[in-house]
Amino acid sequence: MDTVKTEETRHRRHVGDALRRWAEQGRSAGVVRVLQRHGFGTVATGQLLAGTAEGARVGTVFEGTMDAVALPLLSSAVSTPGTATGHVTEPNALAAGLACSGGAQLLGHPLPAPLAAALGSALAEGEPCALASTVDGSVVLVAAGPGLTDVVGTLGDTNVDEVVLGRVRELARTGATATEQGEVADTPVLLDVWVPVTTMLIVGRGAIGAALAAQCTLLGWAVRTETEVEAAVLAVKEFTAADVLVLLDHGPAFDAVLVELLRSGRGFCGALGSRHTQEARRRRLRAAGITDEELARLHGPVGLDVGAARPAETAVSVVAEVLAVRRGRSGGPLATTAGRIGG
């Protein structure tokens, strides 16, 4: 499994859990984001530092190398927007794992409870989300969920909101986390879009598993393969909404993996096997207490009907269904549909 992706996922979930918890507790929160930067080499986009008036904090910017300016900014950001500028020397940057020295202007601003709850839930559950604000931090908007259709807050003008939402949705469709600064109707804005990286958990052995792993590489997804029941159950316990299970093994013992994932309500749950195998599996799952509503989340046989005859073709069929389900598409020919062609 991609360890960088794993750490990134855990980091976002940690930040999300904290934001959601603070909102539920009625605690005021503030955030610090990267407004402008120069140097540092390649660094992660969507960096976020969050905290409360009581001094709790999660997240980081530039691996903590700018804490001398970021932490005081965070303290004031809980109630008042502001900016701060700092520089990191070459030795300090290299010691923290950054490529080189650099400088940045940081923006700190309040994140009201409804917005903190929306952003926190999305980050914690592995849903796409976006945080948009004016560059002075005076007004803030959060969009979350598939298609970024769940919107909380406003940038103060419906026309600006509409353009900004269109842009963050466009950025999200690229499939990568992004930070962007721009101007909309003479209003300078800062946009952060977080797109979770998919991990496909392949449970079982065989040529189809290898073909699925190759497809994941093409899509930029992480891959994890397990062949033992206990390890697979532990893996699905870590799932976010972005993750995918493909069960290759038909053995009844692996029903435990499906039970865990179907009850969690997270991610995409798919299983290979003949129609006879699928029916027998469904009978066992019902006997294990899985409800019809939970069972409806099981895609089995997984894949779109493209007449796949070889492992590589089956892999294409499987990932095609994952994409179609995520984006609310039928998976039919484009020539017979009338909607947007691209995602």
N, C-alpha and C positions, 0 to 999 in steps of 0.2 A: 504494500500500500504506500502511496506517496506520503512520506512523513511531513513534507512542507505543507501539503494540503491538509493533513490531519491537524497540525499545529494551528493553521489558519482557521480551520473550522472550530476547534476548541476555543481559540481566542475570541472569535465572534460570538460563540455561544456564551462565553463567560461575560462579555460586555453586555450582550442582550439580556441575560438572566438578571444582571445587576440593574439595568435600566428598568426592566419590567417590575422588579421587586421594589425599587424606589418609588415608582409610580403608584403601586398598590399601597405602599405605606404613606403616601401623600407627601413624600420628601421632595424638595425642590432639587432639580438637577441642572447641570451645565455641561457643555461639551467644548472641546478644543479640536479644531480641524486645521488642515494645511491649506492656507490661502495661496501662497506662492512659495516656490523654492528654486534654488540654484545649486548645482553640485550634487554631492552624495552618490552619484552614479545611479544605478537602477535600484529604486526603492518601491516598496509596496504602495499601491494607491488605496484610497479609502481609509487612511489612518485616522483613528478616533481615540481621544482621551475623554473620559467622562467622570463626573464626580458630584458630590452633594455638598450642601452647606456645612454638614457635620464633619467633612474631611474624608469621607469614603471615596475611593477612586478605583477605576478599572481602565485598562487599555494603555496605549502608549503612542507617542509620535517619535519617529526617528530613533527607535530602540532606547528611548530614555535619555538620549544625549542632549536634548534641549529642555530637560526638566527645570533647569534654573529659570527659564522664562515661561515654560508651559504650565508649571504647577501654580505660580502666582496668578497667571491668567485664568486658570481653571477656577481658582477660589473666587475670583471676582465675577466670572462668567455665569455663576449660578443665579446672579441677580442682574448683572449689567453686561451688555456686549462690549467687546474691546478687541484690540489686536496687540501683538507683541512680536518683536523681531529678534532673532538670535543667530549665532554662528557656531559651528562645530569644527574644531581643529582636526587636522589629519590624524594625529595619534589617537585622539578620543573617538573619532569616527571608526578607525580601523579596529580599535579595541572592542567596539560594540558590534562589529560585524558588518559595518557599512563599507562601501567601496572606496569612498574618499571623503574629503572635507566638504562642507557645504553650509549654506545658510537658508533660512526660511522665515516667512511671515506667517504667523499663526492667528487664527480667528477663534475667539471664544464667545459663546453666547448661551443664554438660557435655553433649556429644552423643557417646555411645559409638560405636566404629567400626561395629558392625552397623547402628545407626540412621543414622549419617552416610552409610554406603554406600547404604542404601535410599532415604533422602531425596535424596541427591545424584544417584543414578541417575534418579529420577523427574523431578527438576527439569531435569537435563541432557537427558533424552529427551523432554520435553514431555508427561509423564504427569501426571494429577491426583495430588495427594499432600496429606498432612496431618501436622502436628506438634502433638501434644497433651502437656501437662505439668501437674502441679500448679503453683499460682502461686508456690510456693517453689522450683520447679525440681528437686525431689529425685527425682522419677521422671518418665520420658518414654516416649512411644509414637509410632511413625511408622506411618502407613497409606498405601499407594501403589497405583498401577495402576488400571485401569478398575474402577469400583465401590469403590475403596479397600479391596480384599479382601486385599492383601498386608500383613500386620501384623507389625511388629517391636517388641518392648518391651512394657511393661505399666505401668499407673498404680498397681499394687500390689493391686488388687482386681478380680476378674473381673466383678463387677456394674458397677463404675465403668467398666471397659474397654468393656463391652457398650453402656452408655448413651452413652459418649463416641463410640464408633465409629458408633453410630446417628445421632448428631448431626452428625458431620463428613460422613457420607455424605449426609445431608439437605442440608447446606450446599453440598456439591459439586454436587448435582443442580440447584441454582439457576443453575449455569453461571458463577459469578463468584467470584473470590478473596475470602476473608473472614477476619476476625479476631474472635474472640468470647471473652468471659470469663463464666463461670457457675459454678454449684455443682451437683455430682452426689453424692448420698448424703453430704451434709455435707463434701464434698471440693471446695474451690475449684480450678477448672481454667482453663487458658488454651489456646485452640484457634486454630491458624492453618491455613487450607485454601487451597491454591493450585490454581486451575483454569486451565489454559492457554487462551488465546484462539485460536480457529481462524482460520487464513488459508486462503481458497480461492484457489488459483491456477487461473485460467481461461486456457487456451492456445488461441488462435484468435479469430476475429471472428464477429459475427452477432447476431441477435435473441435466441438462447438464452443467449449470454454476458451480454447486458444483463439478461435476466430472472433469471439466476443471481445477478448482482451485487445486484439488488433483493432477492432472497431472503436473501442474506447480510446486507444492511442490517437486515432484520427480525429476524434471529437474533443480531445483534450481532457478526457475524464480520467480519474484515478481508478485503479483496479485492485481488488483484493480477492484472492481465491482461497476458499476453505474447503476441506474435505471431511472434517469431523463435525458432528452435530453440536457439541458443546461450544467449540470455537465459533461456529456459524451463529449460534444463538447470541453469544456475547457480541459478535460483530453487529447484528441487527439492533441490539440495544443502543448502539452508538449512532443509529441512523438519524439523519435530518430529512426534511421534506425533499431535499435535492437528490437523495440517494436511491439506488436501484438494486433490487435483489433479482437474480435469475437463478432459480433452482434447477439444476440439471439432474440430480440424483432422485430416482423414483422411490427410494426406500421409505417405508412408513416412519422410520425413526426421525427422518428429516421434517416430518409434519411439525415438530416442535419449533423449527425455524419459522415456518409460516404462521403458526399460532402467535408467536412473539411479535412478528411484524404486523399481522392483521389487527391484533388488539391495540397496537401502539397508534395506528392511524397515520404513520409517517411513511414517506417514500413510496416507491413503485414496487409492487409485489408481483413477480412473474414466475411461472413454472413451466418447464417443458414437459412433454409427455403426450401420449395418444389420448383420444377422447375417452377411451375406456379407463386409462390411468387417471385422467382428470376427474372422472365421476367417482371412482373409488376413493380418490384423495378427498374430494368434497364430502363424501359420506363420513370419512374418518374425522375431518375437521368439525363437522356438525356434532358428531359424537363427543368431541373434545370440548364442546361448548361454544364454538364459534357461531355467532349469529348470522342471519342472512345478510344483514347490513354490512357486517365485517367481511363476509365471504364475497360480497360484490366487489371488493377491492382486489381480489385475486384475478390476475390475468393468466388464464390457462386454458388451452395452450397459448403461451405467450408469443406474440408476433403478428404482423399483418399478413394477410393472405396474398402472397406474391408468387406462390408456387415454388418456394425454396426447396431445392433438391440436394444441396451441398452445404457443409458447415458454414462456409463464408456467406452463402446466400441466406441461411437461417439467421446468422448474426445480423445481417442487414435488416431482415424482417423484424427482429426483436428490437433493435435500437430505433427503427422507424416507428414502431408502436409506442415506445417510450416518449419520443418527441411529439407524436400526434396527441397522446393523452395529456401531456403537460400543457400543450398549447390549445387544447380544446378543438382539435381538428378531427375529421372523419377518417383520414387516411386514404380517401378516394382519389381518383385522377384529378389533377388540377383543371383539366379541360372541362370537367363537369361541375366545377365549383365557381362561385362568383365573388368570393371574398378576397382579402389580401393574399398575394402569392407567397411573399416572404413571411417569416415569423412575426 
